[in-house]
Amino acid sequence: MNIVDQIFKPVFNPILSPIMGIIDAMILLVKAIIIVLTAIPELLMTALQLFNPISIVNDAIVGSFMSIKIIITNIIGVITPKKKLYNKCSDTGGGLFGFRRAKNSEGKIIKNSKCANDKSCRRNYILKYLVVILCPPLAVFFHMGITGWYHVIVCTILTVYGYYFPGLIYALLHVMQFM
């Protein structure tokens, strides 16, 4: 046997080792295909739950109408800055972002004077400070409106000619209401 191994091993080993490697790769490929094929039904069920057409259309309609309502009330608010027209607390609901209204057993919207369920109304400062960092004059405009045009121009000049940081500090002072 030792003589046979000494004769045939140098001759057949270079031929058989790549073939054995290809066979091992084919076996691993078949195992991977089986794993993928068994996971497809689970992925489809998850996709159906995530991309439910009814909830996507419902969210799109509710989001569109709420954004139109907010835009219109804020435009009116710019024209008449003393009067508050939009009460964010009374318009909250039970959805992920608070835009779905709570409904009773008959499907009618329940109008609350307080926040819905366990929600508390707090101002969201993240977007405001993100706008301050990205474009300080725009943040001053959002904060002061058309009546603060002088401060917007000053902030723009400080941002452009002062190489951003003086305008950022000026905008932060206004947005954080230190000035």
N, C-alpha and C positions, 0 to 999 in steps of 0.2 A: 504494500500500500504506500509506503514511504517513497518508493521509486516512482510509482504512478503519480503521486502528488508532485514530485520534483520534475517530472516530464510535462504533465498536463497543466499544472498551475501557471507557469510562465507563458504558455501558449493561449489558454482559454480565459485566464483572469482578466486581461485587458478587453476581451470581447464581452464577457459575462457581467462585469461590474457596471458598465453603463446601462446595459439592458435591465439589470436589477434596480438601478436608480430610476429608470423610466417607469418600471412596474410599480415601485414605491410611490412615485409622484402621481401615477394614475389612481392608485388606491386612495391617496390623500385627496385628490380632486373629486373622486366619487363620494367620499365622506363629506366634503364641503358642500357638494351639490345636494346631498340628502339633508344636511342641516339647513340650508337655505330653503329647500322645498318644504320642510316641516315648519319653518318660521313664517312662510307666506300667509297662511290663514290668520295667524295672530296679528301680523302687520296689517292685514286688510281690516280686521275688526277694530284695531286701534285707529286706523285712518278713517273709518266710517264714524267712529265716535268723535274724533277731532274735527273732521270736516263735514259735519252734518249739514246738509244744504239748508234745512229749515232754520237752524240756529244761525248760520252765516248770513242768510238773507235778513233774518230778524235783527241781528246785530248791526248789519249795514244800514237798514232803514232807521232804526232807533238812533244810531250814531249820526246819520245824516241830518235827521230832524233836530237832534239836540245841538249839533254844531251850528246849524242855521239859526236856531233860537238864541244860542249864546252870542253869535256874531251880531245878530240884529239888536239884541239888548245891549251889547257893549257899544255898538255904534251909537245907539240912542243915549247911552251913558256918557259918551264923549261929548255929545252935543249938550246934554244937561248933566254936568258932573256932580251936582249936589244931590240928586235924587238917585236912590238905589232901586233899580228895576228888577234885578235878577237875584233871587234868594237861593243860593246854592244848597243851603241846608234843607229847605223844604222840597227841593227837586231831586233829592237823593232817593235811590231805590234799593232793591235787593240784588242787583247784578254785580258782576266782577268789578266794574268801574263805577257802580252806583247809579247807572242810568236806567236800569229796569225798575219800574215802579212796582211796589207790592200790590198784590191783587187778592181780593176776597174769594170765597168759594164759588161765587157766580162769575168770576173772571173780570170784575170791574175794578178799576184802580182805586186804591185806598189813599185818600188825601190826608196826610199828616202835617201837623204844624211843627213837629219835631223831626229829627233825623230818623230815618227808617231803621228798624231793628236795633242793632247794637252799634251803629255807626256814629261817629262824632265828627262834626264839621271842623276841619282845620284847613288853613291856607296851605297850599303847596308851594314851597319856596324853591324847590329844585329846578323847575323850569325857568323861574325868574333869574336865578343866579347863573344858570347855564347861558341864558341870553346875555347877561352882564359880561360873562367871560368871552363869549363869541363876538358880540358886537355891543360895546358899551353905549354908543349913542342910541341904538335901537331900544335898549333897556330903559334908558332915561325917557325916551318917547313913550314907551308902553306905560311907564310909571306916571308921567306927568300929563300925557295927552297933548293936544294941540296947544293948550294954554301955556305949556312950558317950552315953547319953541326956542326961547333964548338959551335955556339950559342945554337943549339938544345941540344947538350950534356950538356952544362953548365946549361941550363934551366931544363933539366931532373934531374941533380944532385941536383939543388936547390929545385926542387919540391919534390923529393923523400926524400932526407936527411934533408931538411929544413922544412919539414912538410907543404908543399903546398904553403904557403903564399910568401916566398921569390921567388919561381919559378913563381908564379902568377904576382908579381910585375915586375920581370925581363921580362916576356912575354908581359905584358902591355906596358912596356917602349919600347920594340921593335915594337910591333904591332901598337902602337900609334905614332911611329917614333920619339921618343925622344932620341933614341940612334943611 
